[in-house]
């Protein structure tokens, strides 16, 4: 992640554990691992998922939208963020990748 003033930009997160090992599983499990990866990056900037304002999601297969969307809604239950989801066949060795932008004023 990179901080630019009050914004934190998190790019290229895939389903990895805290030791950077790729995590296999279905799209729901991969979505959870990816969001937890974003959570860890944000924590280094004293931010959390509640500070996220925009997420871009790259799915290897758009037919998995409904399945990933249910998990995504668990992490962002109020739906108060901006999100774009695109199919990206070039996602390598995973079914999902995410970028996030968080807003956390510097104190």
Secondary structure, 3 states (H helix, E strand, C coil): CEEECCEEEEEEECCECCCCCECCCCHHHHHHHHHHHHHHHHHCCCCCHHHEEEEEEEECCHHHHHHHHHHHHHHCCCCCCEEEEEECCCCCCCCEEEEEEEECCCC
